Amino acid sequence: MSIQKKIRKKNGKNVTYYFPVVSTYSINGKKDLIWGKGHLTVTDAKKEEVSIKANLTAESLNIKKNNKILFSIVRKSWLKTRITKEAPTKERDEVYANTYLAVLDDYEVGKITPLLIQEWVTMLTEKYAPKTVRLAFDLMSQVFEYAISPVKALSANPCKGNIQLPKIRKKGVESSKYWTQEKLSFFLSHPLTKEDNYYNAYVLQATCGARPGEVCGLSISDISLTHNTMTFNYGLDKKSRQTDLKNTGAQRTLSIPPKLLPFLINQINLSNSLRLREDKYKFLIVQTDGNAFNPDAYAKHLKKLINRINKYENQLAKKELQDPSKYQDVELLTPITPYGFRHTFATLALLNGTHMKSVAEIMGNTVETVMQNYAHVLENSSADALIKMTDIISLPEIGKKNKP
C-alpha cells in the first residue's frame, strides 16, 4: 500500500485527505500497516511516506508494541535514524543526546509530562548557557516527534506544552577578543611572527576576516592568480575533516588585494614544497610535515606564539634596565584565538568607514549578524556621524557670539 485517499467532513464540506500507509512486512514478515497523518496534497503525503520508511526499523516496531517503553530506548533508536550532513553536527548531537537528554532515561516515555520537561529545562538552565539548553530542548522535541511518528508510541509531544526556555541575550563581541590596529600591526611586524611557519595564514585572515576553518580549508585551486580572486568553497574542522561552509552566503569569491598577492604566492610555493605529491586536495595552508593545518592546531600554535612574543618583549625590556629585578612583566598582546583575527577585521573595517554591507559580504555574514556582533563599533560610528553633521551645517557654539 502507498497513498490512501479518504473523504472527511470539515465545516459541513467534503474534504479529501491523503494518508501515507507503509507495510512492515519487509521488517518483521508481518502484514501490519503503519498509517501516517492525513494531508491535503499527495505530495505532502508522499514526503511523510518517505520519512516513515526511512525511520522504520525492527527496534522502532518493538517500541510501538510496548506502551511502557523507557525513554532511553526511544532516544537511542532515534539517534540511530538521525541523518545529518556534517560529521561535527552528528558528533555534537550524539554528545547532547547521551548527556543532557539521558537525564530522563529511566522514565517511561508515556509518563513524561510538560511539567517534567519544564523541570528538566530549569535544571539545565542553572548549569549551562541558554544556547546549550535550547539546543538540548530542540533535540528532546525531535525524540518525542519520533515517538509519535513513525513509532506511534505517543499521541502528543510534551515539549509543546508551553515550556519556558531561557532567553539568549545577544551582545556584541567583547574588546578582549580582538586587537586594536596598533596591536595587530605590532603582531604582524614582529620578528617572531615573520619567521613563523604560518605567517601567511595570519596575514590572510587579518586581511579578509575569514573564519579559521575557512582559511584552513582553502585549496590552491581556490586561488586564481589569473583573475586575482580567492574563493571560499569548503572548511576544515578540528579533526581535519573537510566540511561545507556555515551557510550559502559563506561561499564567496573575493578580489585579492595587490599587497596580499605576494603572500599568497609565497604560501603556494611553500605548500607545494611540503605537501605529498599524491595528495588529491591541495591545501593552501599545511603543517611542516605536509598535513592539513586544522583550526585546533591553528589555535594552539597561535596561543604559543603570542606567549613567546610577550616573553621576548619582557626579557628585552629587562635587559635595558639597570635593575632588572624591579621590572614587572606586562602583557603586550592580549591572547586571542584565530577567530580574533575575524573580529579584528570587522572592527577595524567598520571603524575605518567600510560600509556594513561590504563587511558582511567579505566575511560571509548577514548585515544583521554584523550589526549584532559589532554594536560597539556602530555606536562609535553614530557618534562620529553626528559630530560631522554639526560641522557640515556649521552649528554655532552656545555662548559664543558669531562674527558678522
Salt bridges, closest charged atoms under 4 A:
GLU48 OE1 - HIS39 NE2 2.52
GLU49 OE2 - LYS53 NZ 3.37
GLU59 OE1 - LYS80 NZ 3.41
GLU91 OE2 - LYS239 NZ 3.63
GLU91 OE2 - ARG241 NH1 2.66
ASP93 OD2 - ARG82 NH2 2.72
ASP93 OD1 - ARG92 NH2 3.07
ASP105 OD2 - ARG75 NH2 2.71
GLU108 OE1 - LYS111 NZ 3.71
GLU145 OE2 - LYS160 NZ 3.21
GLU174 OE2 - LYS171 NZ 3.03
ASP196 OD1 - HIS301 NE2 2.75
GLU214 OE2 - ARG211 NH1 2.61
GLU214 OE1 - ARG252 NH2 2.77
ASP237 OD2 - ARG241 NE 2.67
ASP244 OD2 - LYS85 NZ 3.18
ASP296 OD2 - LYS300 NZ 3.64
GLU313 OE2 - HIS190 NE2 2.63
ASP323 OD2 - LYS326 NZ 3.94
ASP329 OD1 - LYS318 NZ 3.67
GLU361 OE2 - LYS357 NZ 2.50
GLU397 OE1 - LYS400 NZ 3.53
